[in-house]
Amino acid sequence: MTEGVIVRQALSGLIRDRGVLLLAAIFAVMVSVSACLGWSATQTVNAIYGQAVVWLTDQGGVIPPNPLHEAPPLASLRNLPVYVSFLGAFAAIVIGQALVEADRRAGVLPLIGSRPATPQAVARGRVLALITATGGLMAVAAIVAVVALQTLPVQMHQADWIALSQALALGWLYIAIFGLLALGLAARLPGTAAGLLAATVIWLAITFVLPALTGNVNPTAAINPVSALASVPDTPVFHVLSRLLGPLSLSEAFGWAEAQIMGYLPEGLPPRAPLPVLDLGLATCASAAFALWANQSIDPNGGLDA
């Protein structure tokens, strides 16, 4: 039994899981909604500019350039990282839990252990399955983003398409962190949905609690792609907490890096972590190592709730 067989078995189980499919469908719908919001806002600005051109022409005034051509084209999709960091991350958590829980509930963990496959191969297969499944989620986001940009009155250049690819790849990296974390926790915690609950609590703390401690970002601002990009309040306690907790505030690192790539980062705003992308990469490596270790040492009997 090779990793490829394990990956195919795990992915086929995910496809049969209605809960996972429903969450993936909701993610696709909400990503489409984010694109529609960007499309609506862009069309509104373009329509107002068209009316202003007519009025200025009648008045003999100077016609300014279209503001849409002054702003980066990817800024019209600034709501996309929000839905990726919320629904995408939660979908990855559910996938990570399902990869272990499906085998545990079916009682096949002892059978897997009796096959000619090492625990390391099984663990690698599950990790690869999670990376593939989360890649599928981001592929949906990529299709929606490309379709939206093709219908918007914006001028896309090669550099913009490269930036979009980088933003989507970073989103994949981000949601994989929580999926791998859930995969490891599901293997270590034998209770039903224990890994799902534990990973969700960690995700909520990273998404809402840490930004509040490092930058006084309240929950309603955390779900706003612009309001979440706030400067550290000029208060000693926030400056200290920002330095101490900044490297752990992954949601802020992700939001800052996405804003920089897509071109809507406020000028002069420093990140909480010194190197946000490196911070996210280290978090991915750490969660992957934890998932591999946990799935190598999983209880073959499935635990008390098997």
C-alpha positions as CSV (number, residue, x, y, z in Angstrom):
1,M,0.0,0.0,0.0
2,T,1.6,3.2,-1.2
3,E,0.9,6.8,-0.4
4,G,-0.9,7.1,-3.7
5,V,-3.4,4.4,-2.7
6,I,-4.0,6.1,0.6
7,V,-4.5,9.5,-1.0
8,R,-7.1,8.1,-3.5
9,Q,-8.9,6.3,-0.7
10,A,-9.0,9.4,1.5
11,L,-10.1,11.7,-1.3
12,S,-12.9,9.2,-2.3
13,G,-14.1,9.3,1.3
14,L,-14.2,13.1,1.3
15,I,-16.2,13.1,-2.0
16,R,-18.8,10.8,-0.4
17,D,-19.0,13.0,2.8
18,R,-22.0,15.3,2.3
19,G,-20.9,17.6,5.1
20,V,-17.6,18.3,3.4
21,L,-19.3,18.7,0.0
22,L,-21.8,21.1,1.5
23,L,-19.1,23.2,3.1
24,A,-17.1,23.3,-0.1
25,A,-20.2,24.4,-2.0
26,I,-20.8,27.2,0.6
27,F,-17.2,28.3,0.2
28,A,-17.6,28.4,-3.6
29,V,-20.8,30.5,-3.3
30,M,-19.2,32.9,-0.8
31,V,-16.1,33.4,-3.0
32,S,-18.5,34.1,-5.8
33,V,-20.3,36.6,-3.6
34,S,-16.9,38.3,-2.8
35,A,-16.3,38.6,-6.6
36,C,-19.8,40.0,-7.0
37,L,-19.2,42.6,-4.4
38,G,-16.0,43.7,-6.1
39,W,-17.8,43.7,-9.5
40,S,-20.6,45.8,-8.1
41,A,-18.3,48.3,-6.5
42,T,-16.2,48.6,-9.6
43,Q,-19.2,49.0,-11.9
44,T,-20.6,51.7,-9.6
45,V,-17.4,53.7,-9.7
46,N,-17.2,53.3,-13.4
47,A,-20.8,54.5,-13.9
48,I,-20.2,57.5,-11.7
49,Y,-17.1,58.4,-13.6
50,G,-19.0,58.1,-16.9
51,Q,-21.6,60.6,-15.6
52,A,-18.9,62.9,-14.4
53,V,-17.2,62.9,-17.8
54,V,-20.5,63.9,-19.5
55,W,-21.1,66.7,-17.0
56,L,-17.5,68.0,-17.2
57,T,-17.6,67.8,-21.0
58,D,-20.7,70.0,-21.0
59,Q,-19.1,72.4,-18.6
60,G,-15.9,72.5,-20.5
61,G,-13.9,71.3,-17.5
62,V,-10.8,69.1,-17.3
63,I,-11.6,65.4,-17.3
64,P,-9.5,63.5,-14.7
65,P,-8.4,59.9,-15.3
66,N,-10.6,57.1,-14.4
67,P,-9.9,56.2,-10.7
68,L,-10.2,52.5,-11.7
69,H,-7.2,52.8,-13.9
70,E,-5.3,54.5,-11.0
71,A,-5.9,51.7,-8.5
72,P,-4.4,48.2,-8.8
73,P,-6.8,45.9,-10.6
74,L,-6.6,43.2,-7.9
75,A,-7.9,45.6,-5.3
76,S,-11.3,45.0,-6.7
77,L,-11.1,41.5,-5.2
78,R,-10.0,42.6,-1.7
79,N,-12.9,40.7,-0.1
80,L,-11.5,37.4,-1.5
81,P,-8.8,36.9,1.2
82,V,-11.4,37.5,3.9
83,Y,-13.6,34.5,2.7
84,V,-10.5,32.4,2.2
85,S,-9.3,33.1,5.8
86,F,-12.7,32.4,7.2
87,L,-14.6,29.8,5.2
88,G,-11.6,28.4,3.5
89,A,-9.7,27.8,6.8
90,F,-12.8,26.3,8.5
91,A,-13.4,24.0,5.5
92,A,-9.8,22.9,5.8
93,I,-10.4,22.1,9.5
94,V,-13.4,20.0,8.6
95,I,-11.4,18.1,5.9
96,G,-8.6,17.4,8.4
97,Q,-11.0,16.0,10.9
98,A,-12.9,14.0,8.3
99,L,-9.7,12.3,7.0
100,V,-9.2,10.6,10.4
101,E,-12.8,10.4,11.7
102,A,-14.1,8.5,8.6
103,D,-11.6,5.7,9.1
104,R,-12.2,5.7,12.9
105,R,-16.0,5.5,12.6
106,A,-15.7,2.8,9.9
107,G,-13.5,0.8,12.2
108,V,-10.8,0.3,9.5
109,L,-7.9,1.7,11.5
110,P,-6.8,-1.8,12.6
111,L,-7.2,-3.1,9.0
112,I,-4.9,-0.3,7.8
113,G,-2.4,-1.2,10.4
114,S,-2.5,-4.9,9.2
115,R,-1.7,-3.9,5.6
116,P,1.8,-3.8,4.2
117,A,2.2,-0.1,4.7
118,T,4.3,1.6,7.3
119,P,2.6,4.2,9.7
120,Q,4.8,6.8,8.0
121,A,3.3,6.0,4.6
122,V,-0.2,6.3,6.0
123,A,0.6,9.6,7.6
124,R,2.2,11.0,4.5
125,G,-0.8,9.8,2.5
126,R,-3.3,11.7,4.7
127,V,-1.1,14.8,4.6
128,L,-1.0,14.7,0.8
129,A,-4.7,14.1,0.7
130,L,-5.3,17.2,2.8
131,I,-3.0,19.3,0.7
132,T,-4.8,18.1,-2.5
133,A,-8.2,18.8,-1.1
134,T,-7.4,22.3,0.1
135,G,-5.7,22.9,-3.3
136,G,-9.1,22.0,-4.8
137,L,-10.8,24.7,-2.7
138,M,-8.3,27.3,-3.9
139,A,-8.7,26.1,-7.5
140,V,-12.4,27.1,-7.1
141,A,-11.4,30.5,-5.8
142,A,-9.0,30.9,-8.7
143,I,-11.7,30.1,-11.3
144,V,-14.0,32.6,-9.7
145,A,-11.3,35.3,-9.5
146,V,-10.3,34.9,-13.1
147,V,-13.9,35.0,-14.3
148,A,-14.5,38.1,-12.3
149,L,-11.4,39.9,-13.5
150,Q,-12.3,39.1,-17.1
151,T,-15.7,40.8,-16.7
152,L,-14.5,43.8,-14.8
153,P,-13.5,47.1,-16.5
154,V,-10.0,46.8,-15.3
155,Q,-6.7,46.4,-17.2
156,M,-4.9,43.3,-16.2
157,H,-1.2,42.9,-17.1
158,Q,1.1,39.9,-16.8
159,A,2.4,41.2,-13.5
160,D,-1.2,41.4,-12.2
161,W,-1.8,37.7,-13.1
162,I,1.4,36.7,-11.4
163,A,0.3,38.6,-8.3
164,L,-3.1,36.9,-8.4
165,S,-1.3,33.5,-8.6
166,Q,0.9,34.5,-5.6
167,A,-2.2,35.6,-3.6
168,L,-4.0,32.3,-4.3
169,A,-0.9,30.3,-3.4
170,L,-0.6,32.1,-0.1
171,G,-4.2,31.5,0.6
172,W,-3.6,27.8,0.0
173,L,-0.7,27.9,2.4
174,Y,-2.8,29.6,5.0
175,I,-5.8,27.3,5.0
176,A,-3.4,24.2,4.9
177,I,-2.0,25.3,8.3
178,F,-5.4,24.8,10.0
179,G,-6.2,21.7,8.0
180,L,-3.0,20.0,9.0
181,L,-3.5,21.1,12.6
182,A,-7.0,19.5,12.6
183,L,-5.5,16.4,11.0
184,G,-3.0,16.1,13.7
185,L,-5.4,16.9,16.5
186,A,-8.0,14.4,15.2
187,A,-5.4,11.7,15.3
188,R,-4.3,12.6,18.9
189,L,-7.7,13.2,20.4
190,P,-9.9,10.0,20.1
191,G,-13.1,11.7,21.1
192,T,-15.7,12.3,18.4
193,A,-15.1,15.6,16.7
194,A,-12.5,16.5,19.3
195,G,-9.9,17.4,16.7
196,L,-12.5,19.6,15.0
197,L,-13.4,21.5,18.1
198,A,-9.8,21.9,19.3
199,A,-8.6,23.2,15.9
200,T,-11.6,25.5,15.7
201,V,-10.8,27.0,19.1
202,I,-7.2,27.6,17.9
203,W,-8.4,29.2,14.7
204,L,-10.8,31.5,16.5
205,A,-8.1,32.6,18.9
206,I,-5.7,33.3,16.0
207,T,-8.4,35.1,14.0
208,F,-10.0,37.2,16.6
209,V,-8.2,37.1,20.0
210,L,-4.6,37.8,18.8
211,P,-5.5,40.8,16.5
212,A,-7.4,42.3,19.5
213,L,-4.3,41.9,21.7
214,T,-1.7,43.1,19.2
215,G,-3.6,46.0,17.5
216,N,-6.9,46.5,19.3
217,V,-8.7,45.1,16.2
218,N,-12.3,44.3,17.2
219,P,-14.1,41.3,15.7
220,T,-16.2,43.3,13.3
221,A,-13.1,45.0,12.0
222,A,-11.3,41.7,11.7
223,I,-13.7,40.6,8.9
224,N,-13.2,43.8,7.0
225,P,-10.3,43.6,4.5
226,V,-9.4,47.3,5.0
227,S,-10.3,47.9,8.7
228,A,-8.3,44.9,9.7
229,L,-5.1,46.6,8.4
230,A,-4.8,48.9,11.4
231,S,-1.7,50.5,13.0
232,V,-0.7,49.5,16.5
233,P,-2.3,52.0,19.0
234,D,0.1,54.4,20.5
235,T,-0.1,52.7,23.9
236,P,2.8,50.9,25.6
237,V,0.8,47.8,26.3
238,F,-0.1,47.3,22.7
239,H,3.4,47.9,21.5
240,V,4.7,45.3,23.9
241,L,2.0,42.8,23.0
242,S,2.5,43.5,19.3
243,R,6.2,42.6,19.5
244,L,5.5,39.5,21.7
245,L,2.5,38.1,19.9
246,G,3.0,39.5,16.4
247,P,4.8,36.4,15.1
248,L,1.9,34.2,16.4
249,S,-0.8,36.3,14.8
250,L,-1.1,34.4,11.6
251,S,-4.3,36.0,10.4
252,E,-2.7,39.4,10.5
253,A,0.4,38.1,8.7
254,F,-1.9,36.6,6.0
255,G,-4.0,39.7,5.7
256,W,-1.0,42.0,5.5
257,A,0.8,39.8,2.9
258,E,-2.4,39.5,0.8
259,A,-2.9,43.3,0.9
260,Q,0.6,43.9,-0.2
261,I,0.4,41.4,-3.1
262,M,-3.0,42.6,-4.3
263,G,-2.1,46.3,-4.0
264,Y,-4.5,47.6,-1.4
265,L,-2.1,47.8,1.6
266,P,-2.2,51.2,3.3
267,E,1.1,53.1,2.6
268,G,3.6,52.8,5.4
269,L,1.8,50.1,7.4
270,P,4.3,47.7,8.9
271,P,3.5,44.1,9.6
272,R,3.1,42.6,13.0
273,A,5.6,39.9,12.3
274,P,9.0,40.9,10.8
275,L,8.6,38.5,7.8
276,P,4.9,37.6,7.4
277,V,5.4,35.1,4.5
278,L,8.2,33.4,6.3
279,D,6.1,33.3,9.4
280,L,3.3,31.6,7.5
281,G,5.7,29.1,5.9
282,L,7.2,28.2,9.3
283,A,3.7,27.7,10.7
284,T,2.8,25.4,7.8
285,C,6.0,23.3,8.3
286,A,5.2,23.1,12.0
287,S,1.6,22.0,11.5
288,A,2.7,19.5,8.8
289,A,5.3,18.0,11.2
290,F,2.7,17.7,13.9
291,A,0.2,16.0,11.5
292,L,2.8,13.5,10.4
293,W,3.9,12.7,13.9
294,A,0.3,12.4,15.2
295,N,-0.9,10.1,12.4
296,Q,2.2,7.9,12.7
297,S,1.4,7.2,16.3
298,I,-2.4,7.0,16.1
299,D,-4.2,4.4,18.2
300,P,-5.0,1.6,15.7
301,N,-8.0,0.7,17.8
302,G,-9.6,4.1,17.2
303,G,-9.9,5.2,20.8
304,L,-12.9,5.1,23.1
305,D,-15.4,6.5,20.6
306,A,-14.6,4.1,17.7
